[in-house]
């Protein structure tokens, strides 16, 4: 099985060239990620990021950010309300009668 070369923004590759400075290499590291949630500052330790060894540019893992957004969503874990079913038009009810119960 042939493996494809990693893209510039892939977190699978060991290191990639920095697009900002053009000299350094972005290397995968674990950092403390900071994000504001309303008026509260949330810190997330051990967050995956690529950091340039020359200019310090950071690129964060998009999948990790997506998971973090799901976890920090105030609606997460709440039961959703079921949408009520709309009644089928009478013409459809007559066209497809229900079978009798046995």
C-alpha positions as CSV (number, residue, x, y, z in Angstrom):
1,X,0.0,0.0,0.0
2,X,1.5,3.3,-1.1
3,X,1.3,6.2,1.4
4,X,0.7,9.7,0.2
5,X,3.1,12.5,1.0
6,X,1.8,14.8,3.8
7,X,0.4,18.1,2.9
8,X,1.7,21.4,4.2
9,X,-1.0,21.5,6.9
10,X,-0.9,17.8,7.8
11,X,-0.2,17.0,11.4
12,X,1.1,13.5,10.4
13,X,4.4,14.8,9.0
14,X,7.4,15.3,11.3
15,X,8.2,18.9,10.2
16,X,7.2,21.2,7.4
17,X,8.7,24.5,6.1
18,X,7.3,27.7,7.6
19,X,5.2,29.7,5.2
20,X,5.6,32.9,7.2
21,X,9.4,33.3,7.4
22,X,10.4,30.8,4.8
23,X,13.5,29.8,6.8
24,X,12.3,27.8,9.8
25,X,10.6,24.5,10.2
26,X,7.2,23.9,11.9
27,X,7.6,21.2,14.4
28,X,4.8,19.4,16.3
29,X,4.7,20.3,19.9
30,X,2.3,20.3,22.8
31,X,1.4,23.7,24.1
32,X,-1.1,25.4,26.4
33,X,-4.0,26.7,24.2
34,X,-5.9,29.8,25.5
35,X,-9.4,30.6,24.4
36,X,-12.0,33.0,25.8
37,X,-15.4,31.5,26.6
38,X,-17.6,34.5,27.2
39,X,-15.8,36.4,29.9
40,X,-13.8,33.4,31.1
41,X,-10.3,32.5,29.9
42,X,-10.1,28.7,29.4
43,X,-6.6,27.1,29.3
44,X,-6.1,23.7,27.6
45,X,-2.8,22.0,28.4
46,X,-1.1,19.6,26.0
47,X,-2.8,21.0,22.9
48,X,-1.2,20.0,19.5
49,X,0.4,22.8,17.6
50,X,3.1,23.3,15.0
51,X,5.6,25.9,16.0
52,X,8.3,27.5,13.8
53,X,11.8,27.2,15.3
54,X,12.8,30.5,13.8
55,X,9.9,33.0,13.9
56,X,7.6,31.3,16.4
57,X,4.5,31.1,14.2
58,X,1.9,28.6,15.5
59,X,-0.5,26.5,13.6
60,X,-3.1,24.6,15.6
61,X,-4.5,21.2,14.7
62,X,-7.9,21.8,13.1
63,X,-9.4,18.6,14.3
64,X,-8.3,19.3,17.9
65,X,-9.9,22.8,17.6
66,X,-13.1,21.3,16.3
67,X,-13.3,18.8,19.2
68,X,-12.6,21.6,21.7
69,X,-15.4,23.7,20.2
70,X,-17.8,20.8,20.7
71,X,-16.7,20.3,24.3
72,X,-16.9,24.0,25.1
73,X,-20.3,24.4,23.4
74,X,-22.8,25.5,26.1
75,X,-25.4,23.3,24.5
76,X,-23.2,20.2,24.7
77,X,-24.8,17.4,26.7
78,X,-28.2,18.9,26.8
79,X,-31.1,16.9,25.5
80,X,-32.4,18.3,22.3
81,X,-36.2,18.8,22.0
82,X,-37.8,16.6,19.5
83,X,-39.4,18.2,16.6
84,X,-43.1,17.4,16.2
85,X,-44.0,15.5,13.1
86,X,-46.2,17.2,10.6
87,X,-49.4,15.5,9.6
88,X,-49.4,13.9,6.2
89,X,-52.0,15.3,3.8
90,X,-55.2,13.4,3.6
91,X,-54.6,12.5,0.0
92,X,-51.4,10.6,1.0
93,X,-53.1,8.9,3.9
94,X,-55.7,7.4,1.5
95,X,-53.1,6.4,-1.1
96,X,-51.1,4.4,1.4
97,X,-53.4,2.8,3.9
98,X,-51.9,1.1,7.0
99,X,-52.1,-2.7,7.1
100,X,-54.5,-4.2,9.6
101,X,-53.1,-5.3,12.9
102,X,-53.0,-9.0,13.4
